[in-house]
Amino acid sequence: VHKVLDLFAGTGVGVGCRNLGVEEYGVEVWDAAVKSRDAAGMTTPYRDAWDIDVAESLGFDTLWASPPCQTFSTAGSGSGRKALTDVVTAIRQGRYRNPDLLKKLADEVGDARTALVLIPLAYVWRFRPGYVVFEQVTPVLPVWMETAKVMRDLGYSVWTGIRDAADYGVPQNRKRSY
């Protein structure tokens, strides 16, 4: 049985996992989403993705992460898009190896949500799950491409690119980088 650790969970991946008979552990900070997860009988073992040590006991083999997109989205303020060079540089510097260094990145770029785009790589570095999916708005693709280089060095086979949910039966255009 697969065990999925779903960072920034909401409910969507949890519903998909349930339908597939896969055990899902959601990490979600937003109270309304946690209430929805609770009402649906989903497991939320901890709330904050920064609390990486808590994941030690979960025994997951799959990591799914959809970090907050507001700062990278074209609908948002753009602070994440403006910080893309800083985020890519942080990957090249290996800051994902130490979550405390990622928290400092949050201070440097002025928005904690921007630095959260790298916390999934910190989980990969620490736990080396067998399967990994990162999803985010399209402007994050350069971050995923740099992340892919690190993951290839760790022995992962990696694909990065853009997918549109409409190509998979969803009745809306919703392009995302993976």
N, C-alpha and C positions, 0 to 999 in steps of 0.2 A: 504494500500500500504506500503510495506516495504521501509525503507530508510536506505541505507547502507553507512556507513562511511568507505572508503577504504584507509587505511594508506599505504603509499609507493605504490601508485596506478598503475603506468604504464597505460596500457589500457585493459588488459585481463579481469579483473573482471568487469570493466565498460561495456565491450561488452556483457558479460554474463548477467549482470543486465538488460541491454537494451533489450536483447532477451527475458527475463522473465517478462518485464514490471515493473521492480523494479527501483526506483530512487536511483542513486549512486552519492555520493559526494567524489571525489578523492582528496587526499592530496599527492602532488608529487613535489619534489624539482628539479628533472632533467628537464632542459629546453626542450630537444628533446621530452621527453615523454609528457610534457605539451602541446607542439605544436601539437603532434599527438592527444591528448585528445581534444584540441580546434578544430582541423580540423574535428574530428568525432562528434562534438557537445556535448562533455561530460563536466560536471561541475567540476571545480577545485576551490573550494572556498578559499583555502589557500595552501601555498606551503610547509611549514615546520611542520612536525609532533610534534616538540617540542612546537609549539604554541597551546597547548592543550585548552587554554581558548577560542579560536575562535570556537571550536566545540560546544560550549554551545548553540548557536543559531540554530543549524542544525536539531535538533529533530530526530536524527537517532535511530533506534531500533536494528540495526545489525552492528557489527564491524568486518571488515575483515582487517587483517594485515599480510603483507609479508615483514618484515624488511630486510634491506640490508644483503646479505649473504656472501659478499666477505671475511670477516675476519674469518668466520666459515667454509667456503667451503674448501674441500681438494685441490682445485685448487688454493686457495689463499695463503696468507702469513702465515696463521695459528694463527694470534694474538688472534682471538676470541676463537679458540679452546684452546689455552693456558690460556685464561682468564675464562674458563667455571666455575671453582671453585669460582672465584670472582663474577661472574654474579649470580650464584646460591646463594651465601652468601648474595648478595645484596637483593635478593628476601626474603630470611629468615629474613633479617633485616628490611624489610618493606620499602625499599627505593623507591619503585614504588609509594608510597603515595605522594611523593614530587618530581616533575620533576627536580627541582634544584639539588636534591641529585643524580639523575640519570646523570645529566650533570657532576657532580663531578666524578662519576664512569667512565665516558668517559675519563676524565683526568687521573684517576688512572690506567686504563688499556691501555692508550696510543692510543686509536682509538675511535672516536665518533660513528662509525658505530657499534662497539661492544655493546655499551650501548643502542643503539636504539632498540635492541632486547627486552628491557624491557618497552619501552614507550607504547606498546599496553596494558600492564597490568595497567599502570597508567590511561589509558582511561577507562578500565573496572572498576577500583577502583572509579573513579570520576563519571562516567555516568551510570554504571550498565545496559548496553544494554541487550536486551532479548536474542540475539543470538550473538555468537562470534566464529570466526575462525582465528587461527594463523597458518601460513605456513612458512616453512623455510627448509634449507638443513638439512640432517639427523643428523649431529653432534650437532644440537641444541636441540635434543630430551630431554636431561636432564634439560634444561631450561624450556621447555614446561611442563615436569613432575612436576617440582617445582611450576610453575605457576598454574597448575591444582589444587594443594593442596590449594593455596590461593583462587582460584575460587570456589572450593567445600565449603570452609569455608564461602563464600559469598552466598551460596545457589545454585550455578550452578551445573548441571549435566555435567560431563566432560569426554571426551575420549581423550587419547593421543596415538600416535603410528606413524608408517611409512606406507605410501601409495605410490604405483607406478602408475604414470599416464597411463602406458601401460595397466593396469588392468581395465581402464575406457575408452578404445577406442582411446587413444592418440597413434600415431604411433612412440613412442620412450619410452625407459626406462628413467623415471625421478622420482626417489625416493625423497620423501619429508617427513619431520616430521610435524605432526599436533597436 
